Amino acid sequence: MSAQAPFSLPTVAFFGRTLAEYLQCFCLDAKELRGLRILDCPGGPGSFAAEATALGCEVIAVDPAYDVGADELERRASADIDACIAQMRAKPWAAPVGDLEAYAVAKREALARFIDDFRANPQRYRAASLPKLPFADRQFDLVLSGHLLFLYSPLVEDGLLEGHRFDLPWHHQAIGELVRVCATEMRLYPTLALNSAPRRHCYASPIEADLEARGWRCSFLPSMYAQYPLSWNDCLVARRLSVGATT
Ligand SMILES: C[S@@+](CC[C@H](N)C(=O)[O-])C[C@H]1O[C@@H](n2cnc3c(N)ncnc32)[C@H](O)[C@@H]1O
């Protein structure tokens, strides 16, 4: 860990992103998404579900926070965006590469669009928590999971969370559930270690081995999202190898 105070959080931030940010994070092209059944887990206060639906995708966003009303979600997200941006301002080594103000603006745009869509299309948003999802086996063509796995592992294990809620055994369970509901491809971002010299997260290797053992092929694609230093700023892409894969 760096000699400086780490970037840390006591709980998972209710913090979301736009479609443009998702395309960069997950190395995706909007044209390839049309017609796909997509799970966004966790969705957070993000606008991916609303924007990708407008592109012609069938998206469901899942987050445990979705069990309250839009006003409360807006209040929580605004507070968490402010707190995270303030911490990034105070700890520039943990701030996104580039313009922090533009980064903050994108979070507020995502939140505004999310709140409108959450009110207008509540069926798109499901309150549920990993490692248990309320969906059938292989219900989605593409599963996206951003800024939860790896990132919120314990501080002492390359993450930013105070406490051990999302340790390696939890990650194995969560990954097992995400691939159970996924027919074809799952993408996870980020996969690097936080609060250390740039390198891959210490869970990446056991998670890759777990996925391969379940019949999935893994690769790491360099992400275009300028949030972290370019080295190790990868998205993990897992593809189901055959219909006979076990989960
Ligand atoms: C930092 S946000 C990421 C949102 C979005 N995927 C993104 O990349 O911007 C993390 C989200 O994880 C949600 N979360 C916390 N515990 C969870 C769990 N056990 N299963 C699924 N989501 C969870 C939080 O409510 C929060 O909205």
Ligand as a Chemical Component Dictionary entry (heavy atoms), coordinates in Angstrom:
data_LIG
# 
_chem_comp.id                   LIG 
_chem_comp.type                 NON-POLYMER 
_chem_comp.pdbx_formal_charge   0 
_chem_comp.three_letter_code    LIG 
# 
loop_
_chem_comp_atom.comp_id 
_chem_comp_atom.atom_id 
_chem_comp_atom.alt_atom_id 
_chem_comp_atom.type_symbol 
_chem_comp_atom.charge 
_chem_comp_atom.model_Cartn_x 
_chem_comp_atom.model_Cartn_y 
_chem_comp_atom.model_Cartn_z 
_chem_comp_atom.pdbx_ordinal 
LIG C1  C1  C 0  -19.821 2.334  -7.076  1  
LIG S1  S1  S 1  -21.429 1.776  -7.498  2  
LIG C2  C2  C 0  -21.157 1.214  -9.149  3  
LIG C3  C3  C 0  -22.336 1.428  -10.042 4  
LIG C4  C4  C 0  -22.092 1.201  -11.543 5  
LIG N1  N1  N 0  -21.951 -0.192 -11.877 6  
LIG C5  C5  C 0  -20.881 1.951  -12.051 7  
LIG O1  O1  O 0  -19.930 1.330  -12.540 8  
LIG O2  O2  O -1 -20.873 3.171  -11.965 9  
LIG C6  C6  C 0  -21.515 0.297  -6.549  10 
LIG C7  C7  C 0  -22.955 -0.176 -6.322  11 
LIG O3  O3  O 0  -22.940 -1.485 -5.750  12 
LIG C8  C8  C 0  -24.140 -1.621 -5.011  13 
LIG N2  N2  N 0  -24.014 -2.799 -4.123  14 
LIG C9  C9  C 0  -23.621 -2.862 -2.843  15 
LIG N3  N3  N 0  -23.648 -4.126 -2.391  16 
LIG C10 C10 C 0  -24.071 -4.901 -3.424  17 
LIG C11 C11 C 0  -24.315 -6.296 -3.577  18 
LIG N4  N4  N 0  -24.125 -7.183 -2.574  19 
LIG N5  N5  N 0  -24.758 -6.731 -4.777  20 
LIG C12 C12 C 0  -24.956 -5.874 -5.807  21 
LIG N6  N6  N 0  -24.738 -4.540 -5.709  22 
LIG C13 C13 C 0  -24.298 -4.068 -4.534  23 
LIG C14 C14 C 0  -24.267 -0.288 -4.298  24 
LIG O4  O4  O 0  -25.584 -0.039 -3.856  25 
LIG C15 C15 C 0  -23.780 0.694  -5.377  26 
LIG O5  O5  O 0  -24.855 1.257  -6.085  27 
# 
loop_
_chem_comp_bond.comp_id 
_chem_comp_bond.atom_id_1 
_chem_comp_bond.atom_id_2 
_chem_comp_bond.value_order 
_chem_comp_bond.pdbx_ordinal 
LIG C1  S1  SING 1  
LIG S1  C2  SING 2  
LIG S1  C6  SING 3  
LIG C2  C3  SING 4  
LIG C3  C4  SING 5  
LIG C4  N1  SING 6  
LIG C4  C5  SING 7  
LIG C5  O1  DOUB 8  
LIG C5  O2  SING 9  
LIG C6  C7  SING 10 
LIG C7  O3  SING 11 
LIG C7  C15 SING 12 
LIG O3  C8  SING 13 
LIG C8  N2  SING 14 
LIG C8  C14 SING 15 
LIG N2  C9  SING 16 
LIG N2  C13 SING 17 
LIG C9  N3  DOUB 18 
LIG N3  C10 SING 19 
LIG C10 C11 SING 20 
LIG C10 C13 DOUB 21 
LIG C11 N4  SING 22 
LIG C11 N5  DOUB 23 
LIG N5  C12 SING 24 
LIG C12 N6  DOUB 25 
LIG N6  C13 SING 26 
LIG C14 O4  SING 27 
LIG C14 C15 SING 28 
LIG C15 O5  SING 29 
# 
